[in-house]
């Protein structure tokens, strides 16, 4: 939205409102359908031209272009998978951290009122008063 607002020199709120109105009125759905129809009509024609150029004319430039596009699609697919894996790992780590924090909070709550814990709790002042290595008799 920021880029659109800059290009058309309008406020971001104006862009947001316009997009929301377009979505409510169905304009965005119509555009997406038209785009899909256009692609589904043109792709088979383009592939037929590529096939003709490769098989009948043995066009080296077309062959190179096909290979270049395949490499780009492969890279895009590879980058998406890496991104998904990273996101999956980040989500897993975040979930484990949250699980650990909840467990620690449950343990603290469960045992904080225990008479054993209260009896063995040492305050910092008590540690300072005790000297190491002294025998108490």
PLY file of the C-alpha trace (Angstrom):
ply
format ascii 1.0
element vertex 137
property float x
property float y
property float z
element edge 136
property int vertex1
property int vertex2
end_header
0.00 0.00 0.00
2.89 2.33 0.74
4.20 2.06 -2.82
0.75 2.65 -4.32
0.22 5.70 -2.13
3.58 7.13 -3.20
2.98 6.54 -6.92
-0.47 8.13 -6.88
0.47 10.73 -4.26
-2.37 9.87 -1.92
-2.60 8.84 1.73
-2.25 5.17 2.66
-5.70 5.30 4.23
-7.13 6.31 0.84
-5.47 3.31 -0.82
-6.70 0.98 1.92
-10.26 2.31 1.65
-10.25 2.00 -2.14
-8.97 -1.58 -2.02
-11.56 -2.53 0.60
-14.34 -1.03 -1.56
-13.02 -2.86 -4.64
-12.98 -6.15 -2.72
-16.54 -5.61 -1.40
-17.89 -4.80 -4.86
-16.24 -7.87 -6.41
-13.94 -5.94 -8.73
-10.82 -7.70 -7.45
-12.40 -11.13 -7.96
-13.38 -10.18 -11.53
-9.84 -8.97 -12.29
-8.33 -12.18 -10.90
-10.74 -14.28 -12.99
-9.94 -12.29 -16.13
-6.24 -12.66 -15.42
-6.66 -16.42 -14.99
-8.69 -16.68 -18.20
-6.09 -14.67 -20.11
-3.26 -16.84 -18.84
-5.13 -20.06 -19.57
-5.82 -18.82 -23.12
-2.34 -17.50 -23.90
-0.09 -20.09 -22.29
-1.11 -22.93 -24.64
-0.58 -20.62 -27.64
2.84 -19.57 -26.38
3.82 -23.18 -25.77
2.70 -24.08 -29.29
4.92 -21.33 -30.73
7.87 -22.52 -28.64
7.25 -26.11 -29.73
7.07 -25.09 -33.39
10.23 -22.98 -33.17
12.13 -25.76 -31.45
10.96 -28.71 -33.53
10.62 -27.21 -37.02
13.10 -24.34 -37.03
15.60 -25.67 -34.46
15.79 -22.13 -33.02
18.71 -22.04 -30.57
17.53 -18.81 -28.93
14.14 -20.32 -28.14
15.82 -23.41 -26.70
18.05 -21.23 -24.51
15.04 -19.17 -23.41
13.14 -22.31 -22.38
16.12 -23.53 -20.36
16.57 -20.09 -18.72
12.89 -20.03 -17.71
13.12 -23.53 -16.26
16.15 -22.51 -14.18
14.34 -19.42 -12.89
11.26 -21.46 -11.98
13.46 -24.03 -10.25
15.25 -21.29 -8.28
11.95 -19.72 -7.29
10.64 -23.09 -6.13
13.86 -23.80 -4.23
13.80 -20.38 -2.51
10.15 -20.86 -1.53
10.91 -24.26 -0.02
13.86 -22.83 1.92
11.66 -20.00 3.16
8.93 -22.47 4.20
11.48 -24.62 6.01
12.95 -21.60 7.79
9.49 -20.40 8.76
8.66 -23.91 9.93
11.80 -24.04 12.04
11.16 -20.57 13.49
7.59 -21.53 14.36
8.79 -24.78 15.96
11.38 -22.94 18.07
8.81 -20.33 19.12
6.31 -23.05 20.06
8.94 -24.95 22.08
9.97 -21.74 23.87
6.35 -20.97 24.74
5.80 -24.55 25.90
8.90 -24.34 28.14
7.83 -20.98 29.59
4.35 -22.33 30.36
5.84 -25.44 32.00
8.19 -23.32 34.12
5.29 -21.09 35.18
3.21 -24.15 36.09
6.06 -25.63 38.15
6.65 -22.34 39.95
2.96 -21.97 40.71
2.62 -25.58 41.86
5.62 -25.56 44.18
5.77 -21.94 45.31
3.30 -22.64 48.11
4.94 -25.91 49.15
6.04 -25.96 52.84
9.32 -27.63 51.82
10.18 -24.86 49.38
9.26 -22.17 51.91
11.39 -23.85 54.63
14.45 -24.18 52.39
14.24 -20.79 50.75
17.33 -18.76 51.52
17.12 -15.04 51.28
20.10 -13.09 49.89
20.71 -11.50 53.29
21.13 -14.95 54.85
23.78 -15.87 52.27
25.76 -12.71 53.04
25.68 -13.48 56.78
27.10 -16.96 56.32
30.82 -17.28 55.78
32.32 -20.10 53.83
34.57 -22.56 55.65
33.48 -21.72 59.19
32.56 -24.62 61.43
29.45 -24.10 63.43
29.56 -25.73 66.85
0 1
1 2
2 3
3 4
4 5
5 6
6 7
7 8
8 9
9 10
10 11
11 12
12 13
13 14
14 15
15 16
16 17
17 18
18 19
19 20
20 21
21 22
22 23
23 24
24 25
25 26
26 27
27 28
28 29
29 30
30 31
31 32
32 33
33 34
34 35
35 36
36 37
37 38
38 39
39 40
40 41
41 42
42 43
43 44
44 45
45 46
46 47
47 48
48 49
49 50
50 51
51 52
52 53
53 54
54 55
55 56
56 57
57 58
58 59
59 60
60 61
61 62
62 63
63 64
64 65
65 66
66 67
67 68
68 69
69 70
70 71
71 72
72 73
73 74
74 75
75 76
76 77
77 78
78 79
79 80
80 81
81 82
82 83
83 84
84 85
85 86
86 87
87 88
88 89
89 90
90 91
91 92
92 93
93 94
94 95
95 96
96 97
97 98
98 99
99 100
100 101
101 102
102 103
103 104
104 105
105 106
106 107
107 108
108 109
109 110
110 111
111 112
112 113
113 114
114 115
115 116
116 117
117 118
118 119
119 120
120 121
121 122
122 123
123 124
124 125
125 126
126 127
127 128
128 129
129 130
130 131
131 132
132 133
133 134
134 135
135 136
